[in-house]
Amino acid sequence: MSPQKSRSEIKEFETIEVFNNQTVTEEIPTLEEIIHVFGDTEHYYIESRLVDGERLMEEPLIEMLNKHDLETGKIGCISNYWN
């Protein structure tokens, strides 16, 4: 298993795009930052996975969606990958 990264460690990474010999870098946004920008104007496809073999993501995810007044049935799809 790969080592876990903290939120601040992930924010240090950037996306890199090269098009027409121009390089553009951008900070990787968090889900909350994406929701803040797009709100209910977009549909989201959110995947949750096990964290160290446990289902830990769903409750904080639902709390975040509720905080932004997004109902799961109206925003798109939430998928789970549990093996």
MIDOSE-1310 file (N, C-alpha, C; in nm, 2 decimals, decimal comma, always signed):
residues 83
mspq	+0,08/-0,12/+0,00/+0,00/+0,00/+0,00/+0,09/+0,12/+0,00; +0,05/+0,22/-0,08/+0,13/+0,35/-0,08/+0,11/+0,43/+0,05; +0,21/+0,51/+0,08/+0,19/+0,59/+0,21/+0,08/+0,69/+0,19; +0,01/+0,72/+0,30/-0,10/+0,82/+0,30/-0,03/+0,96/+0,30
ksrs	-0,10/+1,05/+0,23/-0,06/+1,19/+0,22/-0,16/+1,27/+0,30; -0,11/+1,37/+0,37/-0,20/+1,46/+0,44/-0,25/+1,56/+0,34; -0,35/+1,64/+0,38/-0,41/+1,74/+0,29/-0,31/+1,84/+0,25; -0,23/+1,89/+0,34/-0,13/+1,99/+0,31/-0,02/+1,93/+0,21
eike	+0,01/+1,80/+0,23/+0,11/+1,74/+0,14/+0,05/+1,73/+0,00; -0,07/+1,70/-0,01/-0,14/+1,69/-0,15/-0,15/+1,82/-0,21; -0,17/+1,93/-0,13/-0,18/+2,06/-0,19/-0,05/+2,11/-0,24; +0,06/+2,05/-0,21/+0,19/+2,09/-0,26/+0,21/+2,04/-0,40
feti	+0,13/+1,93/-0,44/+0,14/+1,88/-0,58/+0,07/+1,98/-0,68; +0,11/+1,97/-0,80/+0,05/+2,05/-0,91/+0,02/+1,96/-1,03; -0,09/+2,00/-1,10/-0,11/+1,94/-1,23/-0,02/+2,01/-1,33; +0,02/+1,93/-1,43/+0,10/+1,99/-1,54/+0,04/+1,96/-1,67
evfn	+0,02/+2,06/-1,75/-0,03/+2,04/-1,89/+0,06/+2,11/-1,98; +0,09/+2,03/-2,09/+0,17/+2,09/-2,20/+0,09/+2,09/-2,32; +0,07/+2,21/-2,38/-0,01/+2,22/-2,51/+0,06/+2,33/-2,59; +0,08/+2,30/-2,72/+0,15/+2,40/-2,80/+0,28/+2,45/-2,74
nqtv	+0,35/+2,36/-2,69/+0,48/+2,40/-2,63/+0,47/+2,49/-2,51; +0,36/+2,51/-2,45/+0,34/+2,59/-2,33/+0,30/+2,50/-2,21; +0,37/+2,52/-2,10/+0,34/+2,44/-1,98/+0,26/+2,53/-1,89; +0,15/+2,47/-1,84/+0,06/+2,53/-1,74/+0,06/+2,44/-1,62
teei	+0,08/+2,50/-1,50/+0,07/+2,42/-1,38/-0,05/+2,48/-1,30; -0,11/+2,39/-1,22/-0,22/+2,43/-1,14/-0,22/+2,35/-1,01; -0,26/+2,41/-0,90/-0,27/+2,34/-0,78/-0,39/+2,24/-0,79; -0,38/+2,13/-0,73/-0,49/+2,03/-0,73/-0,59/+2,07/-0,63
ptle	-0,72/+2,10/-0,67/-0,82/+2,14/-0,58/-0,88/+2,03/-0,49; -0,92/+2,06/-0,37/-0,99/+1,97/-0,29/-1,14/+1,96/-0,34; -1,21/+1,85/-0,30/-1,35/+1,84/-0,34/-1,43/+1,96/-0,28; -1,40/+2,01/-0,16/-1,47/+2,12/-0,11/-1,45/+2,25/-0,19
eiih	-1,32/+2,27/-0,24/-1,29/+2,38/-0,32/-1,37/+2,37/-0,45; -1,38/+2,26/-0,51/-1,46/+2,24/-0,64/-1,60/+2,27/-0,61; -1,66/+2,22/-0,50/-1,80/+2,24/-0,47/-1,82/+2,39/-0,45; -1,73/+2,46/-0,38/-1,74/+2,60/-0,35/-1,75/+2,68/-0,49
vfgd	-1,67/+2,64/-0,59/-1,67/+2,71/-0,71/-1,80/+2,68/-0,80; -1,84/+2,55/-0,81/-1,94/+2,51/-0,90/-2,08/+2,48/-0,83; -2,08/+2,46/-0,70/-2,21/+2,44/-0,63/-2,30/+2,34/-0,69; -2,42/+2,38/-0,71/-2,52/+2,28/-0,77/-2,54/+2,31/-0,92
tehy	-2,44/+2,38/-0,98/-2,45/+2,40/-1,13/-2,39/+2,29/-1,21; -2,32/+2,19/-1,14/-2,26/+2,08/-1,21/-2,31/+1,95/-1,14; -2,29/+1,84/-1,21/-2,31/+1,71/-1,16/-2,17/+1,65/-1,12; -2,17/+1,58/-1,01/-2,04/+1,52/-0,96/-2,04/+1,37/-0,96
yies	-1,93/+1,31/-1,00/-1,92/+1,17/-0,99/-1,81/+1,14/-0,88; -1,85/+1,10/-0,76/-1,76/+1,09/-0,65/-1,74/+0,95/-0,62; -1,61/+0,90/-0,61/-1,58/+0,77/-0,57/-1,53/+0,77/-0,43; -1,58/+0,68/-0,35/-1,52/+0,66/-0,21/-1,45/+0,52/-0,21
rlvd	-1,35/+0,51/-0,12/-1,28/+0,39/-0,11/-1,25/+0,36/+0,04; -1,21/+0,24/+0,06/-1,18/+0,20/+0,20/-1,05/+0,28/+0,24; -1,04/+0,32/+0,37/-0,92/+0,38/+0,42/-0,87/+0,28/+0,53; -0,76/+0,23/+0,50/-0,70/+0,12/+0,59/-0,80/+0,01/+0,62
gerl	-0,88/-0,03/+0,51/-0,97/-0,14/+0,53/-1,10/-0,10/+0,59; -1,12/+0,03/+0,62/-1,25/+0,07/+0,68/-1,32/+0,18/+0,60; -1,45/+0,18/+0,62/-1,54/+0,28/+0,55/-1,54/+0,41/+0,63; -1,45/+0,50/+0,60/-1,43/+0,62/+0,68/-1,47/+0,75/+0,60
meep	-1,49/+0,74/+0,47/-1,51/+0,86/+0,39/-1,65/+0,90/+0,38; -1,75/+0,81/+0,39/-1,89/+0,84/+0,36/-1,95/+0,95/+0,45; -1,93/+0,93/+0,58/-1,99/+1,03/+0,67/-1,94/+1,17/+0,65; -1,80/+1,19/+0,65/-1,76/+1,33/+0,62/-1,80/+1,38/+0,48
liem	-1,81/+1,29/+0,38/-1,86/+1,33/+0,25/-2,00/+1,38/+0,26; -2,09/+1,31/+0,32/-2,23/+1,35/+0,33/-2,24/+1,48/+0,41; -2,16/+1,49/+0,52/-2,16/+1,62/+0,59/-2,12/+1,74/+0,51; -2,02/+1,72/+0,42/-1,98/+1,83/+0,34/-2,08/+1,86/+0,23
lnkh	-2,15/+1,76/+0,18/-2,25/+1,79/+0,08/-2,37/+1,86/+0,15; -2,41/+1,82/+0,27/-2,51/+1,89/+0,34/-2,47/+2,03/+0,38; -2,35/+2,05/+0,41/-2,30/+2,19/+0,45/-2,32/+2,28/+0,33; -2,31/+2,23/+0,21/-2,32/+2,31/+0,09/-2,46/+2,30/+0,02
dlet	-2,55/+2,24/+0,10/-2,69/+2,23/+0,06/-2,70/+2,15/-0,07; -2,62/+2,04/-0,08/-2,63/+1,95/-0,20/-2,68/+1,82/-0,16; -2,79/+1,78/-0,22/-2,85/+1,65/-0,19/-2,79/+1,55/-0,29; -2,75/+1,43/-0,24/-2,68/+1,34/-0,32/-2,76/+1,30/-0,44
gkig	-2,89/+1,29/-0,44/-2,97/+1,25/-0,55/-2,97/+1,35/-0,66; -2,94/+1,48/-0,63/-2,95/+1,59/-0,73/-2,81/+1,63/-0,78; -2,70/+1,58/-0,73/-2,57/+1,63/-0,77/-2,50/+1,53/-0,87; -2,55/+1,41/-0,88/-2,48/+1,31/-0,96/-2,47/+1,17/-0,90
cisn	-2,35/+1,12/-0,88/-2,34/+0,98/-0,84/-2,23/+0,97/-0,74; -2,25/+0,89/-0,64/-2,15/+0,85/-0,54/-2,13/+0,70/-0,55; -2,01/+0,66/-0,58/-1,98/+0,51/-0,60/-1,89/+0,47/-0,49; -1,90/+0,34/-0,45/-1,82/+0,29/-0,35/-1,74/+0,17/-0,40
ywn	-1,61/+0,16/-0,37/-1,52/+0,05/-0,41/-1,47/-0,01/-0,29; -1,54/-0,12/-0,24/-1,50/-0,19/-0,13/-1,48/-0,33/-0,16; -1,36/-0,38/-0,14/-1,33/-0,53/-0,17/-1,31/-0,60/-0,04
